[in-house]
Amino acid sequence: MTFIGKSTLIYNCGSGSFYCPSCEKEQQYQHKKERCFFCLFFLPLFPLQVKNEYVICQKCSEKFKTKVLTFNPQTVKADFQQDFRETLIKIMIAVMISDGDVDDNEVVMIKTTYKKLTGHKVKNSKIWQMVSSTEIYGQKLMEKLEKMSSYLIETGKLMAIRAASLVAAADGEIQTSEKKLIYNLGESLNLPH
C-alpha cells in the first residue's frame, strides 16, 4: 500500500505596506501563496502549480489579488480629475451647440467658467476641435456621466449643471433644447428633480 497524492500548502512570500481598499488607507500586508505539492507518505516532495496568490491586510484581514500592491490612489485621483475636466468641457460644448447656433459669448463663457471651476485654461482651438468631435453628442456623453455619477459627490454634479446653465444663458436666452439637455444631464448625474 502506497500513499501518494497532492496537498496544498499556504506559505508567506513577503510582507510590506500597501493602500488597503477596504480600510482606505496605508496598512501592513502579508503576501501568501497556495501551492500544490506532490506528496509521498503525506510528505510534500516537489511543488506543482501555484493554486492561488493573494495579499491579506493585517488590519482588516481582507484578501486581495496581488495587483492591489500596484494601486496608487493619488494616480487614480489625478486621472479622475482630468477625466472630469474633459467631461466638463464636453458638457458645456454640448449645451453650446444644442440650440444649433454657436455664439461668441458662449465660447467666452466656456473659457471663463472652465478656468473658474477647474483652475485650468482651455484654448479656443481645443473648443473648436471638440465641437467637431462626435464624443460630445447625445448618448455617449450621457453614458459617461452615468458612470461618473457614482464617483462624484453632489458638489461635482452641481458644478456640471451650473457650468451647463451658464453657457446656456451666455447668449441672453436659454432655448428649449438647452433646457432639455440640462434636464437630461441632471438625470444622467442622478440628481433629484
C-alpha positions as CSV (number, residue, x, y, z in Angstrom):
1,M,0.0,0.0,0.0
2,T,1.4,3.4,-1.1
3,F,0.3,6.8,-0.1
4,I,0.8,9.2,-3.0
5,G,-1.2,12.3,-3.9
6,K,-1.1,16.0,-3.7
7,S,-1.6,18.5,-1.0
8,T,-2.0,22.3,-0.8
9,L,0.3,24.3,1.4
10,I,0.0,28.0,2.2
11,Y,3.2,29.9,2.8
12,N,4.3,33.5,3.2
13,C,6.1,35.2,0.3
14,G,6.7,38.5,1.9
15,S,5.2,41.5,3.7
16,G,5.1,45.2,3.5
17,S,2.8,48.2,3.3
18,F,0.1,48.9,0.7
19,Y,-3.0,51.0,0.2
20,C,-5.9,48.8,1.5
21,P,-9.1,49.5,-0.4
22,S,-11.2,48.2,2.4
23,C,-9.5,50.3,5.2
24,E,-9.0,53.2,2.7
25,K,-5.5,53.9,4.0
26,E,-2.0,52.6,4.1
27,Q,-1.7,49.2,6.0
28,Q,0.6,46.3,6.5
29,Y,0.1,43.2,4.5
30,Q,1.2,39.5,4.2
31,H,1.7,38.1,0.7
32,K,0.7,34.5,0.6
33,K,0.7,31.7,-2.0
34,E,-1.2,28.4,-2.0
35,R,0.8,25.8,-3.9
36,C,0.0,22.2,-4.7
37,F,2.7,19.7,-3.9
38,F,3.2,16.1,-4.9
39,C,3.2,14.1,-1.7
40,L,4.5,10.6,-0.8
41,F,3.5,9.2,2.6
42,F,2.0,12.7,3.4
43,L,5.3,14.4,2.9
44,P,5.5,17.1,0.2
45,L,8.2,16.2,-2.2
46,F,8.1,18.7,-5.1
47,P,6.0,21.7,-6.0
48,L,3.3,21.5,-8.7
49,Q,1.4,24.7,-9.7
50,V,0.6,27.8,-7.7
51,K,-3.1,27.4,-6.9
52,N,-3.8,30.9,-5.5
53,E,-1.8,34.0,-4.7
54,Y,-3.1,36.9,-2.6
55,V,-2.4,39.7,-0.2
56,I,-4.0,39.9,3.3
57,C,-4.4,43.2,5.1
58,Q,-3.1,42.8,8.6
59,K,-5.7,45.3,9.9
60,C,-9.0,44.2,8.4
61,S,-8.0,40.6,7.3
62,E,-9.5,41.2,3.8
63,K,-7.9,39.2,0.9
64,F,-7.0,40.9,-2.3
65,K,-5.4,39.9,-5.6
66,T,-1.7,40.9,-5.8
67,K,-2.4,43.6,-8.3
68,V,-3.6,45.7,-5.3
69,L,0.1,46.2,-4.5
70,T,0.4,48.5,-7.6
71,F,-2.6,50.5,-6.8
72,N,-1.8,54.2,-6.2
73,P,-4.8,56.3,-5.0
74,Q,-3.1,59.6,-6.0
75,T,-2.7,58.4,-9.6
76,V,-6.3,57.3,-9.7
77,K,-7.5,60.6,-8.2
78,A,-5.4,62.6,-10.7
79,D,-6.8,60.5,-13.6
80,F,-10.3,61.0,-12.4
81,Q,-9.9,64.8,-12.1
82,Q,-8.5,65.0,-15.6
83,D,-11.4,62.9,-16.9
84,F,-13.9,65.1,-15.1
85,R,-12.3,68.3,-16.5
86,E,-12.6,66.8,-20.0
87,T,-16.2,65.9,-19.4
88,L,-17.0,69.3,-18.1
89,I,-15.8,70.9,-21.3
90,K,-17.9,68.4,-23.3
91,I,-20.9,69.2,-21.3
92,M,-20.5,73.0,-21.9
93,I,-19.9,72.4,-25.6
94,A,-22.9,70.1,-25.9
95,V,-25.1,72.9,-24.4
96,M,-23.5,75.5,-26.7
97,I,-24.3,73.6,-29.8
98,S,-27.7,72.2,-28.7
99,D,-29.6,75.2,-30.0
100,G,-27.9,75.0,-33.4
101,D,-26.3,78.4,-33.0
102,V,-22.8,78.9,-31.7
103,D,-22.4,82.4,-30.2
104,D,-19.1,84.0,-29.3
105,N,-20.4,84.8,-25.9
106,E,-20.9,81.1,-25.3
107,V,-17.3,80.3,-26.2
108,V,-16.1,83.1,-23.8
109,M,-18.4,81.7,-21.1
110,I,-16.9,78.2,-21.6
111,K,-13.4,79.5,-21.2
112,T,-14.3,81.7,-18.2
113,T,-16.3,79.0,-16.4
114,Y,-13.8,76.3,-17.1
115,K,-11.0,78.4,-15.6
116,K,-13.1,79.4,-12.6
117,L,-14.2,75.9,-11.8
118,T,-11.0,73.9,-12.5
119,G,-8.2,76.4,-12.3
120,H,-7.1,75.4,-15.8
121,K,-7.3,77.3,-19.1
122,V,-8.8,75.9,-22.3
123,K,-7.8,77.2,-25.7
124,N,-10.2,78.3,-28.4
125,S,-8.6,75.7,-30.7
126,K,-9.5,72.9,-28.3
127,I,-13.1,74.1,-28.0
128,W,-13.5,74.2,-31.8
129,Q,-11.8,70.8,-32.2
130,M,-14.2,69.3,-29.6
131,V,-17.2,71.0,-31.4
132,S,-16.4,68.8,-34.4
133,S,-15.9,65.7,-32.3
134,T,-18.8,63.2,-32.1
135,E,-17.9,62.3,-28.5
136,I,-19.8,65.2,-27.0
137,Y,-23.1,64.3,-28.7
138,G,-26.0,62.6,-27.1
139,Q,-25.8,59.1,-25.7
140,K,-22.0,58.8,-25.3
141,L,-21.9,61.9,-23.1
142,M,-24.9,60.7,-21.0
143,E,-23.4,57.3,-20.6
144,K,-20.1,58.8,-19.4
145,L,-22.0,61.0,-16.9
146,E,-23.9,58.0,-15.6
147,K,-20.7,56.1,-15.0
148,M,-19.1,59.2,-13.3
149,S,-22.1,59.9,-11.2
150,S,-21.4,57.1,-8.7
151,Y,-18.0,58.6,-8.0
152,L,-19.0,62.3,-8.0
153,I,-20.2,64.0,-4.8
154,E,-23.1,66.4,-5.0
155,T,-20.7,69.4,-5.4
156,G,-19.2,67.9,-8.6
157,K,-22.6,67.1,-10.0
158,L,-23.9,70.6,-9.3
159,M,-20.8,72.1,-10.8
160,A,-21.5,70.3,-14.1
161,I,-25.1,71.6,-14.1
162,R,-24.0,75.1,-13.2
163,A,-21.5,75.2,-16.0
164,A,-24.1,74.0,-18.4
165,S,-26.6,76.6,-17.2
166,L,-24.0,79.4,-17.5
167,V,-23.2,78.5,-21.1
168,A,-26.9,78.2,-22.0
169,A,-27.6,81.7,-20.6
170,A,-24.5,83.3,-22.2
171,D,-26.3,84.3,-25.4
172,G,-29.0,86.0,-23.5
173,E,-31.7,83.4,-23.7
174,I,-32.0,79.7,-22.6
175,Q,-33.5,77.8,-25.5
176,T,-35.9,74.8,-25.1
177,S,-33.2,72.5,-26.5
178,E,-30.7,73.7,-23.9
179,K,-33.2,73.3,-21.1
180,K,-33.9,69.7,-22.2
181,L,-30.2,68.9,-22.4
182,I,-29.6,70.3,-18.9
183,Y,-32.5,68.3,-17.6
184,N,-31.0,65.1,-19.2
185,L,-27.6,66.0,-17.7
186,G,-29.2,66.1,-14.3
187,E,-30.9,62.7,-14.9
188,S,-27.6,61.2,-16.0
189,L,-25.9,62.5,-12.9
190,N,-28.7,61.1,-10.7
191,L,-29.7,64.5,-9.3
192,P,-33.1,64.8,-7.7
193,H,-35.7,66.9,-9.6
